[in-house]
Amino acid sequence: MLKEKNNSLKVKIIKNTLSGYIPTNYKFIKWANAAFNTDRDSIVIIKVAGMSEIKKLNKLFFKKDKACNVLSFPYNSYISSGEFILGDIVICSNIVNKESKIYKIHKENRWAHMVIHSMLHLQGYSHDNNKCQKTMESKEKELMNYLGFTNPYYAS
């Protein structure tokens, strides 16, 4: 069961002119808020990117010379204005939409999972070892179920 939240999350969304399905701002905000469980008012930025942009970021920050579905950049600090920045999420629309076809799941299901997965990373969850992976996946399944989506780790 999800606990009631007393803190607010401000979601800033950046979308470039990209082709293919991209969720509405309302959906991004809904999914991010479902996964938000931090003890202070926070801001998160979600950027929808193309293949070349996410590939450059992945190479620059993670030393991986390839595009990927999503990158999370935790900040978890106050800025000079006094606002708390949880972090940034960069999602590649091309890859997420392609994965929904490969895994035979609805695009919204895949997009929601990417937002939830990234929000959990921003809040300290990881999948660096089996124990952490099981904890994170369990939380992802709980949140996806709460939002009315199927298990993100079951592809038909």
SULHU-V365577 format. One record per residue. N is the residue number from 1. RES is the residue in three letters. NEAR is the number of other C-alpha atoms within 12 Angstrom. D_LAST is the distance of its C-alpha to the last C-alpha in Angstrom with 2 decimals. Layout:
# SULHU-V365577
n->N res->RES near->NEAR d_last->D_LAST
n->N res->RES near->NEAR d_last->D_LAST
This chain:
# SULHU-V365577
n->1 res->MET near->9 d_last->26.59
n->2 res->LEU near->17 d_last->27.38
n->3 res->LYS near->13 d_last->31.06
n->4 res->GLU near->14 d_last->33.14
n->5 res->LYS near->16 d_last->33.95
n->6 res->ASN near->14 d_last->37.53
n->7 res->ASN near->17 d_last->37.12
n->8 res->SER near->24 d_last->36.08
n->9 res->LEU near->31 d_last->33.84
n->10 res->LYS near->26 d_last->34.88
n->11 res->VAL near->30 d_last->32.16
n->12 res->LYS near->24 d_last->33.48
n->13 res->ILE near->27 d_last->31.17
n->14 res->ILE near->22 d_last->32.01
n->15 res->LYS near->23 d_last->30.40
n->16 res->ASN near->18 d_last->31.74
n->17 res->THR near->13 d_last->31.71
n->18 res->LEU near->20 d_last->28.27
n->19 res->SER near->17 d_last->26.30
n->20 res->GLY near->18 d_last->22.83
n->21 res->TYR near->22 d_last->21.29
n->22 res->ILE near->31 d_last->22.92
n->23 res->PRO near->32 d_last->22.81
n->24 res->THR near->17 d_last->26.14
n->25 res->ASN near->20 d_last->28.44
n->26 res->TYR near->16 d_last->28.07
n->27 res->LYS near->23 d_last->24.34
n->28 res->PHE near->37 d_last->25.01
n->29 res->ILE near->27 d_last->27.81
n->30 res->LYS near->25 d_last->25.89
n->31 res->TRP near->37 d_last->23.08
n->32 res->ALA near->45 d_last->25.73
n->33 res->ASN near->33 d_last->27.88
n->34 res->ALA near->33 d_last->25.20
n->35 res->ALA near->40 d_last->24.94
n->36 res->PHE near->40 d_last->28.72
n->37 res->ASN near->29 d_last->30.60
n->38 res->THR near->28 d_last->33.73
n->39 res->ASP near->16 d_last->37.29
n->40 res->ARG near->22 d_last->38.76
n->41 res->ASP near->24 d_last->38.42
n->42 res->SER near->34 d_last->36.46
n->43 res->ILE near->34 d_last->35.49
n->44 res->VAL near->40 d_last->32.33
n->45 res->ILE near->34 d_last->31.98
n->46 res->ILE near->40 d_last->28.71
n->47 res->LYS near->33 d_last->29.12
n->48 res->VAL near->39 d_last->26.79
n->49 res->ALA near->33 d_last->27.56
n->50 res->GLY near->29 d_last->27.15
n->51 res->MET near->27 d_last->26.28
n->52 res->SER near->21 d_last->29.90
n->53 res->GLU near->27 d_last->30.68
n->54 res->ILE near->31 d_last->27.83
n->55 res->LYS near->27 d_last->28.57
n->56 res->LYS near->22 d_last->32.22
n->57 res->LEU near->28 d_last->31.48
n->58 res->ASN near->25 d_last->29.22
n->59 res->LYS near->17 d_last->32.03
n->60 res->LEU near->15 d_last->34.78
n->61 res->PHE near->15 d_last->33.46
n->62 res->PHE near->17 d_last->31.09
n->63 res->LYS near->12 d_last->32.58
n->64 res->LYS near->15 d_last->29.33
n->65 res->ASP near->17 d_last->30.03
n->66 res->LYS near->22 d_last->26.65
n->67 res->ALA near->28 d_last->24.75
n->68 res->CYS near->31 d_last->22.00
n->69 res->ASN near->35 d_last->19.84
n->70 res->VAL near->40 d_last->22.17
n->71 res->LEU near->38 d_last->25.45
n->72 res->SER near->37 d_last->27.19
n->73 res->PHE near->29 d_last->30.97
n->74 res->PRO near->27 d_last->32.37
n->75 res->TYR near->23 d_last->35.98
n->76 res->ASN near->25 d_last->36.76
n->77 res->SER near->21 d_last->40.38
n->78 res->TYR near->16 d_last->42.92
n->79 res->ILE near->14 d_last->44.30
n->80 res->SER near->8 d_last->47.93
n->81 res->SER near->8 d_last->47.36
n->82 res->GLY near->12 d_last->46.34
n->83 res->GLU near->20 d_last->42.70
n->84 res->PHE near->25 d_last->40.01
n->85 res->ILE near->29 d_last->37.39
n->86 res->LEU near->38 d_last->34.14
n->87 res->GLY near->35 d_last->32.89
n->88 res->ASP near->32 d_last->31.13
n->89 res->ILE near->38 d_last->27.52
n->90 res->VAL near->42 d_last->26.84
n->91 res->ILE near->47 d_last->23.54
n->92 res->CYS near->41 d_last->22.95
n->93 res->SER near->38 d_last->21.72
n->94 res->ASN near->30 d_last->21.07
n->95 res->ILE near->33 d_last->18.72
n->96 res->VAL near->37 d_last->16.82
n->97 res->ASN near->33 d_last->16.38
n->98 res->LYS near->22 d_last->15.39
n->99 res->GLU near->26 d_last->12.75
n->100 res->SER near->26 d_last->11.19
n->101 res->LYS near->18 d_last->11.00
n->102 res->ILE near->15 d_last->9.87
n->103 res->TYR near->20 d_last->6.91
n->104 res->LYS near->20 d_last->6.42
n->105 res->ILE near->25 d_last->7.90
n->106 res->HIS near->25 d_last->11.44
n->107 res->LYS near->28 d_last->14.20
n->108 res->GLU near->30 d_last->15.98
n->109 res->ASN near->36 d_last->13.28
n->110 res->ARG near->41 d_last->13.43
n->111 res->TRP near->40 d_last->17.20
n->112 res->ALA near->44 d_last->17.77
n->113 res->HIS near->44 d_last->16.09
n->114 res->MET near->41 d_last->18.35
n->115 res->VAL near->47 d_last->21.37
n->116 res->ILE near->45 d_last->20.84
n->117 res->HIS near->42 d_last->20.23
n->118 res->SER near->40 d_last->23.38
n->119 res->MET near->49 d_last->25.41
n->120 res->LEU near->41 d_last->24.89
n->121 res->HIS near->36 d_last->26.11
n->122 res->LEU near->34 d_last->29.12
n->123 res->GLN near->30 d_last->29.92
n->124 res->GLY near->24 d_last->29.96
n->125 res->TYR near->27 d_last->26.53
n->126 res->SER near->25 d_last->25.42
n->127 res->HIS near->20 d_last->23.09
n->128 res->ASP near->13 d_last->25.99
n->129 res->ASN near->12 d_last->25.80
n->130 res->ASN near->11 d_last->23.65
n->131 res->LYS near->13 d_last->25.43
n->132 res->CYS near->17 d_last->25.16
n->133 res->GLN near->19 d_last->21.48
n->134 res->LYS near->17 d_last->20.75
n->135 res->THR near->21 d_last->23.03
n->136 res->MET near->30 d_last->21.54
n->137 res->GLU near->28 d_last->17.88
n->138 res->SER near->23 d_last->19.14
n->139 res->LYS near->32 d_last->21.02
n->140 res->GLU near->40 d_last->18.17
n->141 res->LYS near->28 d_last->16.03
n->142 res->GLU near->25 d_last->19.26
n->143 res->LEU near->36 d_last->20.00
n->144 res->MET near->32 d_last->16.66
n->145 res->ASN near->23 d_last->16.93
n->146 res->TYR near->23 d_last->20.57
n->147 res->LEU near->25 d_last->19.75
n->148 res->GLY near->17 d_last->17.38
n->149 res->PHE near->25 d_last->14.12
n->150 res->THR near->25 d_last->10.92
n->151 res->ASN near->26 d_last->10.67
n->152 res->PRO near->36 d_last->10.65
n->153 res->TYR near->25 d_last->9.85
n->154 res->TYR near->14 d_last->6.51
n->155 res->ALA near->16 d_last->3.78
n->156 res->SER near->13 d_last->0.00
